[in-house]
Amino acid sequence: MQIPQLDREWFVVRTKPGCEQLAADELRCGGHETYLPMRRIRNFYRRGRVYTNQHKPAWEGYLFLASPAGRTVDWGRFRDDIRFRHVGSPLKDARGFPHHVPGSLVVAISVAEMNGRYDEVGAHDKLAERFVEGGEFVVTDGPFAGFRALVDGVTSSELVRVLVNLFGRHTSLTLDPSQLDEVA
């Protein structure tokens, strides 16, 4: 994957629903630079009882289009040319003109995509790395706020099982990861 260029003027373009990749391909064939952020998701197929990983657009129905600095984009061409049948109109600002997106923002989105920020695959593994069994945390929210907790494991629904000392006994709780903070 190539990082988008900073020196381009970037725009957000609507696409027909579910046709983001087709629209990006049409624009590339027409000589335009595009960027379509992707995310990985995990699907479970009950019939075959298997999990598969798929690549999907990070934002359904949108992609980024670049034009070299100083050159304008002929938006009417996309509407009138049959080769761009999956490409829609650009997002517009308050004055009705196509809204410019800073190149730094597009690059930041690209870097986040490469780091797996939009991925839904491996969330359980990431939690398991952070909440290692036996690790000590502090509960920050809820009725047990301020209590120290020992991690007992991560559930399949991506919650953290902890043991909290209540009245001299360890009590098992299941908490959201956002309710726990590392002991300072």
C-alpha positions as CSV (number, residue, x, y, z in Angstrom):
1,M,0.0,0.0,0.0
2,Q,1.3,3.4,-0.9
3,I,0.9,6.5,1.3
4,P,-1.2,9.3,-0.4
5,Q,0.8,12.4,-1.4
6,L,0.6,15.6,0.7
7,D,1.0,18.0,-2.2
8,R,-2.4,17.1,-3.8
9,E,-5.8,18.7,-3.3
10,W,-8.0,16.0,-1.8
11,F,-11.8,15.7,-2.0
12,V,-14.3,13.2,-0.5
13,V,-16.4,11.7,-3.3
14,R,-19.7,9.8,-2.8
15,T,-20.0,6.4,-4.6
16,K,-23.0,4.2,-5.2
17,P,-23.6,2.0,-2.1
18,G,-21.3,-1.1,-2.1
19,C,-19.5,0.1,-5.2
20,E,-16.5,1.9,-3.6
21,Q,-13.9,-0.3,-5.2
22,L,-15.5,-0.1,-8.6
23,A,-15.7,3.7,-8.4
24,A,-12.0,3.8,-7.4
25,D,-11.0,1.6,-10.3
26,E,-13.1,3.8,-12.7
27,L,-11.4,6.9,-11.5
28,R,-7.9,5.4,-11.7
29,C,-8.7,4.3,-15.3
30,G,-9.7,7.9,-16.0
31,G,-6.3,9.1,-14.9
32,H,-7.2,10.3,-11.3
33,E,-5.4,9.4,-8.1
34,T,-7.7,7.9,-5.5
35,Y,-7.4,6.5,-2.0
36,L,-10.0,4.1,-0.5
37,P,-9.3,3.3,3.2
38,M,-10.0,-0.3,4.0
39,R,-10.6,-2.3,7.2
40,R,-10.5,-6.0,7.9
41,I,-13.5,-7.6,9.4
42,R,-14.1,-11.1,10.7
43,N,-17.2,-13.0,9.6
44,F,-18.5,-16.3,11.0
45,Y,-20.3,-18.6,8.5
46,R,-22.7,-20.8,10.5
47,R,-23.2,-23.3,7.7
48,G,-19.5,-24.1,7.4
49,R,-18.7,-23.2,11.0
50,V,-15.7,-21.1,9.9
51,Y,-14.4,-17.6,10.4
52,T,-13.1,-15.6,7.5
53,N,-11.4,-12.3,7.2
54,Q,-12.6,-9.8,4.6
55,H,-11.5,-6.4,3.4
56,K,-14.2,-3.8,3.4
57,P,-14.2,0.0,2.9
58,A,-13.6,1.8,6.1
59,W,-16.4,4.3,5.2
60,E,-19.2,2.8,3.1
61,G,-20.1,5.0,0.1
62,Y,-17.1,7.3,0.2
63,L,-13.5,7.5,-1.2
64,F,-10.8,10.2,-1.5
65,L,-10.0,11.8,-4.9
66,A,-6.8,13.8,-5.5
67,S,-6.1,16.5,-8.0
68,P,-2.6,17.9,-8.5
69,A,-2.2,21.3,-6.8
70,G,-3.4,24.1,-9.1
71,R,-5.5,21.9,-11.4
72,T,-9.3,21.7,-11.1
73,V,-11.4,18.6,-11.3
74,D,-14.1,18.5,-13.9
75,W,-17.0,17.3,-11.7
76,G,-19.5,17.4,-14.6
77,R,-17.4,14.8,-16.4
78,F,-18.2,12.2,-13.7
79,R,-21.9,12.9,-14.0
80,D,-22.0,12.8,-17.8
81,D,-19.5,10.1,-18.7
82,I,-20.7,6.5,-18.8
83,R,-17.3,5.3,-17.7
84,F,-17.9,6.8,-14.2
85,R,-21.2,5.2,-13.5
86,H,-20.4,4.3,-9.9
87,V,-18.9,7.7,-9.0
88,G,-21.2,10.2,-7.3
89,S,-20.9,13.8,-6.4
90,P,-18.3,15.4,-4.1
91,L,-19.1,16.4,-0.5
92,K,-19.7,20.2,-0.5
93,D,-18.9,22.9,1.9
94,A,-21.3,25.6,3.2
95,R,-21.0,27.6,0.0
96,G,-21.8,24.7,-2.2
97,F,-18.2,24.1,-3.5
98,P,-16.4,20.7,-3.3
99,H,-14.9,20.5,0.2
100,H,-11.1,20.3,0.3
101,V,-9.6,17.8,2.7
102,P,-6.0,18.5,3.9
103,G,-3.4,16.2,2.6
104,S,-2.1,15.7,6.2
105,L,-5.5,14.3,7.2
106,V,-5.5,11.8,4.3
107,V,-2.0,10.7,5.2
108,A,-3.0,10.3,8.9
109,I,-5.9,8.1,7.8
110,S,-3.6,6.1,5.7
111,V,-1.1,5.6,8.5
112,A,-4.0,4.6,10.9
113,E,-5.2,2.1,8.3
114,M,-1.7,0.5,8.0
115,N,-1.5,0.3,11.8
116,G,-4.8,-1.6,11.8
117,R,-6.8,1.1,13.6
118,Y,-10.0,0.4,11.6
119,D,-9.7,-3.4,11.7
120,E,-12.1,-5.5,13.6
121,V,-9.9,-8.6,13.3
122,G,-7.7,-9.4,16.2
123,A,-9.5,-7.2,18.8
124,H,-9.6,-10.2,21.2
125,D,-5.8,-10.7,20.7
126,K,-5.1,-7.0,21.4
127,L,-7.1,-7.1,24.6
128,A,-5.4,-10.3,25.7
129,E,-2.0,-8.7,25.2
130,R,-3.1,-5.7,27.3
131,F,-4.9,-7.6,30.0
132,V,-2.5,-10.4,30.8
133,E,-3.8,-12.9,33.4
134,G,-2.6,-11.8,36.8
135,G,-2.1,-8.2,35.8
136,E,-3.2,-5.6,38.3
137,F,-5.5,-2.7,37.4
138,V,-7.7,-0.1,39.1
139,V,-11.4,0.0,38.4
140,T,-12.2,3.6,37.2
141,D,-15.9,3.5,36.6
142,G,-19.0,2.0,38.0
143,P,-19.9,0.9,41.5
144,F,-16.5,-0.7,42.1
145,A,-14.5,2.5,41.1
146,G,-11.3,2.8,43.1
147,F,-11.0,-1.0,43.8
148,R,-7.9,-2.9,42.7
149,A,-8.6,-5.7,40.3
150,L,-6.6,-8.8,39.2
151,V,-7.2,-9.9,35.6
152,D,-8.6,-13.4,35.3
153,G,-8.9,-13.4,31.5
154,V,-10.7,-11.9,28.5
155,T,-14.1,-13.3,27.4
156,S,-15.1,-14.1,23.9
157,S,-17.4,-11.0,23.9
158,E,-14.3,-8.8,24.5
159,L,-14.9,-8.1,28.2
160,V,-12.4,-8.5,30.9
161,R,-12.9,-10.9,33.8
162,V,-11.3,-9.6,37.0
163,L,-11.1,-10.5,40.6
164,V,-11.9,-7.8,43.1
165,N,-11.2,-8.1,46.9
166,L,-14.6,-7.4,48.6
167,F,-14.7,-7.9,52.4
168,G,-11.7,-10.2,52.4
169,R,-12.9,-12.4,49.5
170,H,-12.1,-12.4,45.8
171,T,-15.2,-11.7,43.8
172,S,-15.3,-12.3,40.1
173,L,-16.6,-9.4,37.9
174,T,-16.8,-8.9,34.1
175,L,-16.0,-5.3,33.1
176,D,-15.6,-3.3,29.9
177,P,-11.9,-2.6,29.1
178,S,-12.6,1.1,29.4
179,Q,-13.5,0.7,33.1
180,L,-9.9,-0.4,33.9
181,D,-6.7,1.6,34.2
182,E,-3.2,0.4,34.9
183,V,-1.9,0.7,38.4
184,A,0.4,3.7,38.7
